[in-house]
């Protein structure tokens, strides 16, 4: 009877012990930070930031080659469309976030230079009555400012990506109006109301707190400034969607292993695309951050989308 009398006590202690272990587990989980996702894995926000940093540290040197391989070069067309949609004019101040290897920055510079050159040609035609010397002096003065005071600031959280971008810029001869800043999209190291345009291309899905990144984009833009985001999205055509999934999960990680020697990083990149919000949901997130006139343009049936919004 005495032994039998101990059973309820043991059961009670066991229950209390289990509850205590569960409580300790919850406390440890809270201490580690809120849960989020890394591809299809569930991780803490701190773990996600660390893992994503390592992904881009690993792929930085082969990033551009892999972009060409994964998209068959179409990413170049998508980026061209983004810059044409931006339609920057001489004097525009652009912040390109997560722009480490410089693709958007270089396109921006080329676009502004071409506009500046056309303006210069028109100016010369309007001054045909000037002497050759006056025309030459005017041309040289204007030519020295090929961007017309335009500037682009490339901001990236990853040192290796910035290193690759700087090397590309030096090799391609870009220096005027271009600067590189190490910074976090969730906490940008810039003053309020500073930039005319904010771009982020294939970067926002790798941000842990997208809501904070959008709020920061709004903060650093001038009133009247424009937000532009180019990102992989959700395919609307069911047949194309199935083919796209097959290509993404069966081919891209293999390309990552063959070209970059890194299967896992490209497996994550594919999974991160699937976890990114659909077009309408992301549009609502941009509006929640305070932007107006928010819309989006699907490219290639929604494989990618360009979202646009204004700070009014």
C-alpha atoms as one frame of an Amber mdcrd trajectory, in Angstrom:
protein
   0.000   0.000   0.000   2.862   2.335   0.790   4.389   1.694  -2.637   1.030
   2.239  -4.274   0.631   5.494  -2.344   3.868   6.822  -3.856   2.684   6.409
  -7.466   0.487   9.531  -7.568   3.362  11.553  -6.079   5.785  10.237  -8.662
   3.276  10.989 -11.406   2.835  14.522 -10.066   6.617  15.047  -9.907   6.985
  13.678 -13.425   4.326  16.080 -14.674   5.977  18.980 -12.903   9.365  17.934
 -14.310   7.979  17.768 -17.818   6.343  21.153 -17.447   9.568  22.616 -16.103
  11.560  21.219 -19.051   9.007  22.614 -21.492   9.156  25.990 -19.749  12.963
  25.986 -19.893  12.796  25.098 -23.588  10.431  28.012 -24.200  12.702  30.394
 -22.307  15.691  29.205 -24.330  13.686  29.723 -27.535  12.783  33.268 -26.485
  16.388  33.991 -25.595  17.500  32.832 -29.057  15.010  35.173 -30.712  11.791
  34.810 -32.733  11.558  31.954 -35.181  11.633  32.470 -38.935  12.684  30.407
 -41.947  15.874  29.749 -43.855  14.613  28.200 -47.053  12.384  25.382 -45.819
  14.126  25.153 -42.422  12.784  26.760 -39.247  15.484  28.809 -37.505  15.792
  31.831 -35.223  16.234  35.279 -36.747  19.837  35.395 -35.522  20.583  31.994
 -37.080  18.995  33.084 -40.363  21.102  36.236 -40.589  24.255  34.236 -39.953
  23.360  31.530 -42.472  22.469  34.036 -45.209  25.695  35.934 -44.638  27.619
  32.676 -45.108  25.653  31.861 -48.286  26.670  35.092 -50.001  30.174  34.961
 -48.595  30.445  31.555 -50.245  28.932  32.446 -53.635  30.289  36.000 -54.073
  33.092  35.174 -56.534  30.813  33.063 -58.750  27.644  35.089 -58.202  27.525
  36.755 -61.629  28.475  33.566 -63.498  25.743  31.642 -61.662  23.170  34.341
 -62.437  23.920  33.929 -66.136  23.776  30.136 -65.865  20.592  29.934 -63.780
  18.587  32.410 -65.876  20.264  31.728 -69.238  21.302  35.396 -69.172  17.731
  36.706 -68.917  18.511  38.415 -65.577  20.359  41.040 -67.640  17.158  41.899
 -69.510  15.174  42.063 -66.248  17.713  44.500 -64.767  17.625  46.614 -67.935
  13.834  46.819 -67.648  14.154  47.896 -64.001  16.485  50.778 -64.884  14.326
  51.846 -67.840  11.315  51.821 -65.526  13.286  54.014 -63.111  14.128  56.373
 -66.001  16.682  58.377 -63.997  17.726  61.839 -65.107  21.035  63.653 -64.539
  21.151  64.710 -60.890  19.346  61.612 -59.556  20.653  60.223 -56.263  20.147
  56.447 -56.164  20.528  54.016 -53.286  20.930  50.429 -54.487  20.520  48.064
 -51.539  21.876  44.500 -51.629  23.619  45.599 -54.815  27.028  44.140 -53.971
  28.308  43.186 -57.423  27.149  46.466 -58.972  24.822  45.296 -61.751  22.148
  47.938 -61.102  24.679  50.666 -60.298  26.577  50.205 -63.572  23.348  50.213
 -65.570  22.235  53.389 -63.801  25.521  55.115 -64.678  25.299  54.007 -68.329
  21.696  55.189 -68.580  22.393  58.639 -67.096  25.513  59.041 -69.238  23.497
  58.342 -72.400  20.883  60.942 -71.428  23.612  63.418 -70.551  25.283  62.831
 -73.925  22.014  63.473 -75.787  21.494  66.681 -73.808  24.998  67.783 -74.715
  24.437  67.101 -78.411  21.223  69.147 -78.360  23.033  71.979 -76.591  25.765
  72.045 -79.241  23.167  72.211 -82.026  21.574  75.203 -80.289  24.915  77.028
 -80.212  26.008  76.730 -83.829  26.717  80.475 -84.016  29.455  80.203 -81.388
  33.113  80.080 -82.371  34.937  76.755 -82.497  36.856  77.667 -79.334  33.676
  78.563 -77.419  32.010  75.331 -78.521  35.102  73.310 -77.535  35.305  74.929
 -74.083  31.606  74.418 -73.464  31.805  70.784 -74.591  34.821  69.995 -72.389
  33.183  71.630 -69.364  29.981  69.629 -69.791  31.836  66.433 -70.723  33.741
  66.539 -67.418  30.397  66.040 -65.642  29.149  63.035 -67.605  26.617  62.148
 -64.899  25.349  65.677 -64.284  25.801  65.350 -60.494  24.044  61.967 -60.392
  25.308  59.537 -57.785  24.674  55.917 -56.902  25.420  54.441 -53.497  25.698
  50.649 -53.409  24.847  49.323 -49.952  25.345  45.670 -49.032  25.673  43.802
 -45.741  28.213  41.354 -47.130  31.883  42.379 -47.360  32.704  39.743 -49.976
  29.923  40.887 -52.302  31.113  44.498 -52.010  34.685  43.376 -52.677  33.606
  41.698 -55.926  31.605  44.787 -56.923  34.552  47.129 -56.349  36.824  44.868
 -58.403  34.294  44.854 -61.256  33.963  48.634 -61.127  37.716  49.068 -61.342
  37.984  46.586 -64.213  35.118  48.198 -66.159  36.268  51.759 -65.467  33.433
  52.973 -63.239  34.425  55.478 -60.555  32.633  58.808 -61.045  29.453  59.137
 -58.997  29.830  55.679 -57.443  30.353  54.762 -53.792  30.205  51.555 -51.756
  28.813  51.275 -48.223  28.682  48.319 -45.845  25.216  48.378 -44.304  22.152
  46.435 -43.226  18.880  46.915 -45.151  17.005  46.678 -41.837  19.010  49.553
 -40.325  20.449  51.728 -43.084  23.384  54.020 -42.200  21.860  57.070 -43.960
  19.941  60.199 -42.969  16.210  60.646 -43.494  14.902  62.016 -46.810  18.232
  61.600 -48.614  17.680  59.638 -51.871  15.551  60.135 -54.969  15.307  56.416
 -55.774  15.763  53.213 -53.758  16.323  49.945 -55.638  16.767  46.401 -54.419
  17.204  43.631 -56.997  17.023  39.966 -55.988  17.853  40.951 -52.431  14.753
  41.575 -50.372  13.822  37.907 -50.023  17.152  37.438 -48.210  16.295  40.118
 -45.644  15.197  38.607 -42.330  12.701  41.358 -41.442  11.227  42.551 -44.728
   8.898  44.931 -42.882  11.869  46.737 -41.313  13.668  46.942 -44.667  10.588
  48.529 -46.268  10.278  51.021 -43.403  13.947  51.937 -43.840  13.449  52.375
 -47.588  10.622  54.788 -46.855  12.691  56.670 -44.268  15.721  57.360 -46.478
  13.729  58.403 -49.559  12.942  62.056 -50.175   9.264  63.055 -50.429   8.368
  62.173 -54.008  11.065  59.474 -54.035  10.509  56.096 -55.638  10.911  52.533
 -54.358  11.663  49.831 -56.947  12.103  46.147 -56.182  13.018  43.436 -58.685
  12.490  39.979 -57.213  11.638  36.404 -58.093   7.922  35.920 -57.581   5.065
  33.490 -58.226   4.304  32.072 -61.666   0.690  32.429 -62.788   0.642  29.765
 -65.531   0.128  26.269 -63.978   2.076  24.402 -66.681   4.960  26.870 -66.596
   4.888  26.721 -62.797   5.442  22.943 -62.828   8.276  23.224 -65.351   9.799
  26.072 -63.344   9.693  23.994 -60.146  11.327  21.073 -61.922  14.101  23.298
 -63.270  14.570  25.097 -59.951  14.875  22.070 -57.699  16.505  19.589 -60.082
  18.835  21.783 -62.158  19.859  24.912 -60.233  21.446  23.136 -57.224  23.390
  20.926 -59.668  24.619  24.041 -61.502  25.618  25.470 -58.121  27.698  22.388
 -57.386  29.308  22.230 -60.838  30.063  25.950 -61.293  30.474  27.242 -57.737
  31.144  24.025 -55.830  28.217  24.851 -53.546  25.025  22.781 -53.736  23.560
  23.892 -50.382  23.692  27.642 -51.037  21.789  27.305 -54.311  19.322  24.886
 -52.756  18.603  27.636 -50.208  18.229  30.286 -52.941  15.629  28.144 -54.716
  13.756  27.502 -51.467  13.869  31.198 -50.538  12.092  32.057 -53.796   9.242
  29.703 -52.887   8.940  31.240 -49.413   8.740  34.817 -50.715   5.245  36.408
 -50.581   3.110  36.414 -53.756   2.809  39.638 -55.736  -0.386  40.955 -54.103
   0.799  40.121 -50.594   4.116  41.881 -51.123   2.261  44.861 -52.620   0.246
  45.109 -49.391   3.459  44.992 -47.317   4.877  47.926 -49.319   1.667  49.886
 -48.741   1.814  49.100 -45.016   5.280  50.705 -44.934   3.664  53.978 -46.069
   4.157  53.948 -49.850   1.508  55.187 -52.279   0.638  54.328 -55.883   2.040
  50.831 -55.353   1.838  48.507 -58.337   3.804  45.691 -59.923   4.740  44.380
 -63.348   5.129  40.653 -63.930   7.942  39.576 -66.235   7.985  36.141 -67.901
   4.597  35.149 -66.450   5.591  36.131 -62.918   8.931  34.357 -62.668  10.040
  37.810 -61.549   8.105  40.958 -60.708   8.994  44.627 -60.390   7.164  46.361
 -57.535   7.026  50.154 -57.502   5.852  52.682 -54.916   6.228  56.372 -54.074
   6.851  58.303 -50.877   4.415  61.227 -51.046
